[in-house]
Amino acid sequence: MLRAGVAAGHPATVDAGFELLEAGGSAADAAAGACLASCVAETVMTGLLGGGHAIYRDAREESVRTLDFFVAVPGLGAPPRDAELVRLAVPFGTELVHYAIGPASCGVPGVPAGVEALWREYGRLPWPRIVEPALRLARTGVPLPPAHAACLAMLEPVMTMNEGARIYAPGGRLLEAGEALEQPGLARALETLAREGAGTFYGGTLADALLALVDDRGGVVTPADLAAYAARWRDAVAVEYGGAQVLSRESLSGFPHTLGELPPLAGASSAERALALEAVLDDADRTGDTTNITVVDAAGSACVLTTSLGLGSGDFLPGYDLHLNSMLGEADLLVAPLQPGARMPSMLAPSIAVDGNGAALAAGAAGGTRLRSALVQVLAGVLDEDLAPQEAVDRPRVHPAAGVVHAEPGVDEDALRALDSAGYEVRRWPQRHHYFGGVSLIARTGAAGDPRRSGSARMLG
């Protein structure tokens, strides 16, 4: 059985989930509370007006289900119209990445509905107790970790638009690592959430505030969109790898299929390993803001929850410091015509592995299109190559994208020479970077947070 613990992308997020585990909460309680805390501590990566996916394994029933609370396409009850998006180029490493943001890029948010649905189905602590750790963070402020500060610096043009300038560049200077991220409006938002429940975002106080902002700035979310939104439980998909059944969700990342195609890597040379990874992982590339939380409770139930804002629209709900998502401007998600009320597809792939002895691993990743390569390499390390969780997460990664293999410092030079000889362009990064994703993992031998995202992990007992 997996040991109880929490792994996530920020120490404050981990502490929030751990507090709820110590209070006797279930994995659902801790994941819900940690998610709300991440919407305070990790607002460079995620937020309450974003969307997400979760996977939950009930240890008592030995059942696994996924929860879809991703962003929905807006426009119900309104005549079709072309929404005007703001075009923006953001430097990412050595490249400029083009985005479309602005109020019209905001889809129907799902995080509040998803967190509450998870808690209602599997939680046991009172709802106000779930909100309490996040509310406390919002009232006191939270230190900005180095990886988040680096991401903020990269996204400064978006994060300091409109009301964001007051939050992320108080006094006209961008926040730096170790400085306090203060968002007093989030305390008001969380107080309302504790009092009214998730319904406040779909037909209550915060729904009214969101609709007023959207109407004022030319967005497309309607009252009918909010009223119709609901989180949805779905069956998990399964693939065999490394002697375990890995359960996840079908997604744009193609993670389950990719893992199933990967040959065994245990005993392979560095060159053989690199070529095998390149063969299954090479794909197009794009960036996005995401975060992940992994929780196991004392009974062995496990929850993995991944959320995202996209890049963020650059608009913040006045008085509440809530950043609007930008999912309608994320080119990688626009794979089919947008139909009002339909769920948008996503890359997110929270996963749980089960073998003959029960749950063997629970993991998820942040990183847009890079989350698939991060998850595949880490799960292969633990399930097939028998690495300890932190060793698997820390190991330098490669990320193939459109014929270019991006490599972190420390990747074996024999492997890189083999890739070069095979005709791939190898791009060596000068330092470890959040570009390569952020994995949060709990396995039988321990837990791991990803240093690329200033992640953290704590085990109970």
Secondary structure, 3 states (H helix, E strand, C coil): CCCCEEEECCHHHHHHHHHHHHCCCCHHHHHHHHHHHHHHHCCCCCCCCCEEEEEEEECCCCEEEEEEECCECCCCCCCCCCCCCEEEEEEECCEEEEEEECHHHCCECCHHHHHHHHHHHHCCCCHHHHHHHHHHHHHHCEECCHHHHHHHHHCHHHHCCCCHHHHHCHHHCCCCCCCEECCHHHHHHHHHHHHHCCCHHHHCHHHHHHHHHHHHHCCCCCHHHHHHCCCEEEECEEEEECCEEEEECCCCCCHHHHHHHCCCCCCCCHHHHHHHHHHHHCECCCCCEEEEEEEECCCCCEEEEEEEEECCCCCEECCCCEECCCHHHCHHHCCCCCCCCCECCCCCCCEEEEECCEEEEEEEEECCCHHHHHHHHHHHHHHHCCCCHHHHHHCCCEEEECCEEEECCCCCHHHHHHHHHCCCEEEECCCCCHHHCEEEEEECCEEECCHHHCCEEEECC
